[in-house]
Amino acid sequence: MDFIIANAAKITSQSRSSSRRSGSLKFGNRRLKILRRFWMTCGIIFLATALTTALGAEVNDLVINSSRDHLILSVKIRDGITGEVNASPAADVSATIIFSIALYEVKPFWFNKKIVHHTATNTIEHRPEKNEYRLLRSWDSGPPLEVDSLNLARLLMAEVNNLKLMPLTGLEKGRSYQIRVRAVCQDKNAFIFSPSECSKTDWHTVDFTF
């Protein structure tokens, strides 16, 4: 009789243990499915972002120099602004490229410190009465440029030259710094740039030691 009771207790204990393992297995499978769905979603978002960026313009030419007193920056957008426009422009053609330029001090083991931020804009306007294009540049103190070729105007508005980023007195010798640049295109009627060209670029980053 004791043997039967002992075996019954053992069977009950095994049944409970098996039930626990089964419950744990189901919970583990549920977590695995959730994790798989999460990573698949992240992968889809990453691929969509990469494809969107690949279709648009990119900041791909950034040069850092210095004058006697200032840190100087020149930047160009070339990818996506290589095609030519042959159609006759409308009277209200207008487009702007906005460059966001930030300088950081690199902080090891901590967040980088933003030192300065500039917003440089290039705006092109069509002047049908003269059949020319006027280029307004916020970073250039000189008079607006006037050209008779739209394709030349497109190339000129895709660059910023010799921007005085900040005085050299604000930098320390031997320290590491980082410049980040991004461009956003705004085209009134998508004539000057195609929809794939007129977009927001990724941040382009350059590290340097002063």
VENFEN-V635987 format. One line per field, one symbol per residue. psi: psi as a letter, one per 20 degrees, with the letter a starting at -180 (. if undefined). A space follows every 50 residues. Layout:
psi=???
This chain:
psi=ghgggghghgggghggghgghgghgggghggggggghghggggggghggg hghhiarqojnpppaqahiqppppqqpgpilirqpirpqrhkppqppopp pqpqppopjrpqppgqpqopppppqpnhhilrppopohipirqqqoqjph hghghhijqpplpogqqhiiqppiqprppppqqppopgkkghqrhhhnap rrppppqrp.
